């Protein structure tokens, strides 16, 4: 029984280690996703600034055609960059989701192994209790058997 518990604990240790590794992988994937989201937010903020600048250029006393054209080009470039970054963010979200699924599975496997180990330990304790009760019964029978022999 002790070897059985040792094996179960060894398997549990492996499950815990695997879970820890997947947790670290999840944290890294989530961190990278957050960086990509920050980049996307920065692009959106820059586009908003270009749009505010365009409004100011159109409302200025004297229209500066080259500045307006440059601003329109910059705004269009930001649209392209935002669309491209949105695709990158989508890819990172999918990566995070795949790792999240693996993490959920690893946690379930670890919990299942803990349950199996705990059940095996409870069975072991019950077997030990029954074995001890059997030995006590045998001692009692032997003791009373000895007394019975003396009285004859």
Secondary structure, DSSP 8 states (H G I E B T S, - for coil): -HHHHHHHHHHHHHHHHHHHHHHHHHHHHHHHHHHHHHHHHHHHHHHHHHHHHHHHHHTSSS--HHHHHHHHHHHHHHHHHHHHHHHHHHHHHHHHHHHHHHHHHHHHHHHHHHHHHHHHHHHHHHHHHHHHHHHHHHHHHHHHHHHHHHH-
